[in-house]
Amino acid sequence: MAALDVARSGADAAEKIRVLKSLDGVGVKMGSAILTAMYPERYTVIDVRALDSLGVRGHVDDFSLYPAYLEFCIATAADMGIPLRDFDRALWKAGAA
């Protein structure tokens, strides 16, 4: 099955990132960006600035971190009553400050 077929499938986030990472030049950050572009209401980008805003340093390419990060972002955005992408942008901005 092609990587984008898996990204479109019902596979969980970890499996989707694992398969996307198998493509040349795609790591966790790029894989999360691809999923976010495809499904912005269900996925978010993991990036250094967003992690910095949460006090997490040096783990942006850690494959095992993305599913937990995604779950945290979804839950927190829902608790705040805002769209996931708005929460993602707020984390990024806070990390850039």
C-alpha positions as CSV (number, residue, x, y, z in Angstrom):
1,M,0.0,0.0,0.0
2,A,1.4,3.4,-0.9
3,A,2.2,5.9,1.9
4,L,-0.5,8.3,0.9
5,D,-3.0,5.4,0.8
6,V,-2.1,4.6,4.5
7,A,-2.4,8.3,5.3
8,R,-5.9,8.3,3.9
9,S,-6.8,5.0,5.7
10,G,-8.2,4.3,9.1
11,A,-4.8,3.5,10.5
12,D,-3.8,5.3,13.7
13,A,-1.5,8.3,13.9
14,A,1.5,6.3,14.8
15,E,1.1,4.0,11.8
16,K,0.5,6.9,9.5
17,I,3.6,8.7,10.6
18,R,5.7,5.5,10.5
19,V,4.7,4.9,6.9
20,L,5.1,8.5,5.8
21,K,8.6,8.4,7.4
22,S,9.5,5.6,5.0
23,L,9.5,8.2,2.2
24,D,12.8,9.9,1.3
25,G,13.1,13.2,3.0
26,V,10.1,12.8,5.3
27,G,10.6,12.7,9.0
28,V,8.2,13.2,11.9
29,K,7.8,16.9,11.4
30,M,7.1,16.6,7.7
31,G,4.8,13.6,8.2
32,S,2.8,15.5,10.7
33,A,2.6,18.5,8.3
34,I,1.3,16.2,5.5
35,L,-1.4,14.7,7.8
36,T,-2.3,18.2,9.0
37,A,-2.7,19.5,5.4
38,M,-4.9,16.4,4.6
39,Y,-7.0,16.5,7.7
40,P,-6.5,19.8,9.7
41,E,-9.4,18.9,12.0
42,R,-7.8,15.6,13.1
43,Y,-4.0,16.2,13.0
44,T,-1.5,18.9,14.0
45,V,2.0,19.7,13.2
46,I,4.7,18.8,15.7
47,D,7.5,21.4,15.6
48,V,10.3,22.7,17.7
49,R,8.6,26.0,18.7
50,A,5.3,24.3,19.7
51,L,7.3,21.8,21.9
52,D,9.4,24.6,23.3
53,S,6.2,26.4,24.4
54,L,5.4,23.2,26.4
55,G,8.9,22.9,27.9
56,V,9.8,19.9,25.8
57,R,13.3,20.2,24.3
58,G,15.1,18.1,21.6
59,H,12.4,15.5,20.9
60,V,10.8,16.8,17.7
61,D,12.1,13.9,15.7
62,D,11.1,11.3,18.3
63,F,8.7,9.0,16.5
64,S,7.0,7.8,19.7
65,L,6.2,11.4,20.9
66,Y,3.8,12.3,18.1
67,P,0.8,10.2,19.1
68,A,1.0,11.5,22.7
69,Y,1.5,15.1,21.5
70,L,-1.4,14.8,19.1
71,E,-3.7,13.4,21.8
72,F,-2.7,16.2,24.2
73,C,-3.3,18.9,21.5
74,I,-6.7,17.4,20.6
75,A,-7.8,17.2,24.2
76,T,-6.6,20.6,25.2
77,A,-8.1,22.3,22.1
78,A,-11.4,20.6,22.9
79,D,-11.2,21.7,26.5
80,M,-10.6,25.2,25.4
81,G,-13.4,25.1,22.8
82,I,-11.1,26.1,19.9
83,P,-10.2,24.4,16.7
84,L,-7.2,22.2,16.7
85,R,-5.4,24.4,14.2
86,D,-5.9,27.5,16.3
87,F,-4.4,25.6,19.3
88,D,-1.5,24.5,17.1
89,R,-0.9,28.1,16.0
90,A,-1.0,29.4,19.6
91,L,1.6,26.8,20.6
92,W,3.8,27.8,17.7
93,K,3.5,31.5,18.5
94,A,4.2,31.0,22.2
95,G,7.3,29.0,21.3
96,A,8.5,31.7,18.9
97,A,8.2,34.4,21.6
